[in-house]
Amino acid sequence: MRIATLSLLALMTLPAMASIQEPWQVGLALNQSPSSDGTWNQGNASTWIKRKAGLGFSVNAGYSVLDLDHSDLSVTAEYQLQTKYNGQGSSTSPSLPTSASGTFKSQYFAPGVQWNFHKAVDFGLGLQYRLETLKGNLEGTASTSYNRPWLNAYVGYTIPTNNLAKPFVALRVARALDHTTSPAANAAAAPADSKRLLRYLAPSWQTSLQVGVRF
């Protein structure tokens, strides 16, 4: 009974899959993340630190698995190359001169799903699960992973052509659905706190300019 049901579902989806126009999508993106800062205690002293805004590049791909006239459901994958952010800190507050500097590095791989709508313009909603790798020496050298879901929305335009490949451009906004909301209590004293600091300073918002082709 189960095999028959699965076979029936497969047969029902074949016409929809066969009618998909340009099922593949590949592209490049320029990603921008705003700055982030935090304050925590180190013994009797308080330290303020900031990760500045940064730009990173990613490659992405998608494949449509279900077509419903002017919309389709795609499975996606994105890989952002390691992105370096500059950081700075002072002994007590942002108003004091910088007394320390360092770097924060981030990269990720993200499988996901995306619902696309194609009318006069393209727009859609997607969900990614980003497997992030974070490194930094803003307050001691540390590295950690940060696996969390991201919700994104985009609007764009596909250039109509008679060729097999159709160029497109899109603007995307993404938001992390999970984020460490307080910095480390004592980053210099415990490796676990250093990792928490990295997660606190990790981007939680991202805007992207995407270009690519559908074929």
C-alpha positions as CSV (number, residue, x, y, z in Angstrom):
1,M,0.0,0.0,0.0
2,R,2.8,2.4,0.9
3,I,4.7,1.7,-2.4
4,A,1.5,2.3,-4.4
5,T,0.9,5.6,-2.6
6,L,4.4,6.8,-3.2
7,S,4.2,5.7,-6.9
8,L,1.0,7.7,-7.3
9,L,2.5,10.8,-5.8
10,A,5.5,10.5,-8.1
11,L,3.3,10.2,-11.1
12,M,1.3,13.2,-10.1
13,T,4.4,15.4,-9.8
14,L,6.0,14.4,-13.1
15,P,3.9,16.7,-15.2
16,A,4.6,19.6,-12.9
17,M,8.4,18.9,-13.0
18,A,8.4,18.4,-16.7
19,S,6.8,21.9,-17.3
20,I,9.4,23.8,-15.3
21,Q,11.1,26.5,-17.4
22,E,14.7,27.1,-16.5
23,P,14.8,24.8,-13.5
24,W,18.4,25.6,-12.6
25,Q,19.7,28.8,-11.1
26,V,23.3,29.7,-10.4
27,G,24.7,33.0,-9.2
28,L,27.1,35.2,-7.2
29,A,26.2,37.5,-4.3
30,L,27.9,40.4,-2.6
31,N,26.8,40.2,1.1
32,Q,26.8,43.1,3.5
33,S,26.5,42.6,7.3
34,P,26.1,45.6,9.7
35,S,28.4,46.1,12.7
36,S,28.0,44.6,16.1
37,D,29.4,45.4,19.5
38,G,29.3,44.3,23.1
39,T,30.5,45.0,26.6
40,W,31.5,42.4,29.3
41,N,33.5,42.2,32.5
42,Q,37.1,41.0,32.9
43,G,37.8,40.8,36.6
44,N,37.4,44.4,37.9
45,A,37.5,45.9,34.4
46,S,34.9,46.3,31.7
47,T,35.8,45.9,28.1
48,W,33.9,47.2,25.0
49,I,34.5,45.6,21.6
50,K,33.1,46.1,18.2
51,R,33.0,44.1,15.0
52,K,32.8,46.5,12.1
53,A,30.5,46.0,9.1
54,G,31.9,43.9,6.3
55,L,31.4,42.7,2.8
56,G,31.6,39.0,1.7
57,F,31.1,37.0,-1.5
58,S,29.1,33.9,-1.9
59,V,28.2,31.4,-4.7
60,N,24.7,29.9,-4.8
61,A,22.6,27.4,-6.7
62,G,19.0,26.3,-6.9
63,Y,16.9,23.7,-8.6
64,S,13.1,23.8,-9.0
65,V,11.4,20.7,-7.8
66,L,7.8,21.8,-8.1
67,D,6.2,24.2,-10.6
68,L,2.8,25.9,-10.1
69,D,2.3,28.2,-13.1
70,H,3.9,31.5,-12.0
71,S,5.6,30.1,-8.9
72,D,7.9,27.3,-8.0
73,L,9.6,25.6,-5.1
74,S,13.3,25.2,-5.2
75,V,16.0,23.5,-3.1
76,T,19.0,25.8,-2.7
77,A,22.6,25.8,-1.6
78,E,24.9,28.7,-0.8
79,Y,28.6,29.0,0.2
80,Q,30.1,32.2,1.5
81,L,33.8,32.5,1.2
82,Q,35.7,33.4,4.4
83,T,34.9,37.1,5.2
84,K,37.2,39.2,7.3
85,Y,35.9,42.0,9.5
86,N,38.0,44.5,11.4
87,G,37.4,44.9,15.1
88,Q,38.4,47.4,17.8
89,G,38.0,47.8,21.6
90,S,38.6,50.1,24.5
91,S,39.0,49.6,28.2
92,T,35.6,50.8,29.3
93,S,33.3,52.3,26.6
94,P,33.0,53.2,22.9
95,S,33.8,56.9,23.7
96,L,37.3,56.2,24.8
97,P,40.3,55.8,22.4
98,T,40.9,52.4,20.9
99,S,43.3,50.3,23.0
100,A,43.1,47.0,21.1
101,S,42.3,45.8,17.6
102,G,41.8,42.5,15.9
103,T,39.9,40.6,13.3
104,F,36.7,38.5,13.1
105,K,36.3,35.9,10.3
106,S,33.2,34.2,9.1
107,Q,32.2,31.7,6.4
108,Y,29.2,29.4,5.9
109,F,27.5,26.7,3.9
110,A,23.7,26.8,3.8
111,P,21.3,24.3,2.3
112,G,17.7,25.6,2.1
113,V,14.3,25.8,0.4
114,Q,12.8,28.8,-1.4
115,W,9.4,29.7,-2.8
116,N,9.7,31.9,-6.0
117,F,7.1,34.0,-7.7
118,H,7.6,35.1,-11.3
119,K,5.4,37.9,-12.6
120,A,6.5,41.2,-14.0
121,V,9.3,41.0,-11.4
122,D,10.6,38.1,-9.3
123,F,10.1,37.8,-5.6
124,G,10.2,35.1,-3.0
125,L,10.7,33.8,0.5
126,G,13.3,31.2,1.6
127,L,14.6,29.4,4.7
128,Q,18.3,28.4,5.1
129,Y,20.1,26.4,7.7
130,R,23.5,28.1,7.8
131,L,26.5,26.1,9.1
132,E,28.8,28.9,10.1
133,T,32.5,28.8,11.0
134,L,33.6,31.8,13.2
135,K,37.2,32.8,14.1
136,G,38.6,35.8,15.8
137,N,41.4,37.4,17.9
138,L,39.4,40.3,19.2
139,E,39.8,39.1,22.8
140,G,42.1,36.1,22.7
141,T,42.2,33.7,19.7
142,A,39.2,31.5,19.4
143,S,37.1,29.6,16.8
144,T,33.7,28.0,17.0
145,S,30.7,26.8,14.8
146,Y,27.3,28.4,14.8
147,N,24.5,26.4,13.2
148,R,21.2,28.3,12.9
149,P,18.2,28.9,10.6
150,W,17.9,32.1,8.6
151,L,14.8,33.5,6.9
152,N,15.3,35.6,3.7
153,A,13.2,37.5,1.2
154,Y,14.2,38.8,-2.2
155,V,12.9,40.9,-5.1
156,G,14.6,40.8,-8.5
157,Y,14.2,40.8,-12.3
158,T,14.9,38.2,-14.9
159,I,15.9,39.5,-18.3
160,P,13.8,37.8,-21.0
161,T,15.8,36.4,-23.8
162,N,15.5,33.7,-26.5
163,N,18.6,32.0,-25.2
164,L,18.7,29.0,-22.9
165,A,20.3,31.0,-20.1
166,K,18.4,34.0,-18.8
167,P,20.3,36.6,-16.7
168,F,18.8,37.9,-13.5
169,V,19.6,40.4,-10.7
170,A,18.1,40.4,-7.2
171,L,18.2,42.2,-3.8
172,R,17.9,39.9,-0.8
173,V,17.5,40.6,2.9
174,A,18.2,37.8,5.4
175,R,17.6,37.6,9.2
176,A,18.9,35.0,11.6
177,L,16.2,33.3,13.6
178,D,18.6,32.5,16.5
179,H,21.2,34.8,17.9
180,T,23.3,35.0,21.1
181,T,21.8,38.0,22.8
182,S,24.4,38.7,25.5
183,P,28.2,38.8,25.2
184,A,30.7,36.7,27.2
185,A,31.0,37.3,30.9
186,N,34.7,36.9,31.0
187,A,36.2,36.1,27.5
188,A,39.8,36.1,28.6
189,A,39.2,33.6,31.5
190,A,37.4,30.8,29.7
191,P,37.5,29.4,26.2
192,A,33.7,28.8,26.3
193,D,33.2,32.5,26.9
194,S,35.4,33.4,24.0
195,K,33.3,31.2,21.7
196,R,30.1,32.9,23.1
197,L,31.7,36.2,22.3
198,L,32.2,35.1,18.7
199,R,28.5,34.0,18.4
200,Y,27.4,37.4,19.9
201,L,29.4,39.3,17.4
202,A,28.4,37.1,14.5
203,P,26.1,38.8,11.9
204,S,22.3,38.5,12.5
205,W,21.2,40.6,9.5
206,Q,22.5,40.5,5.9
207,T,21.6,42.3,2.7
208,S,22.8,40.9,-0.6
209,L,23.1,41.9,-4.2
210,Q,22.8,38.8,-6.4
211,V,23.5,38.2,-10.1
212,G,23.3,35.0,-12.1
213,V,21.6,33.0,-14.7
214,R,18.6,30.7,-14.9
215,F,18.6,27.8,-17.4
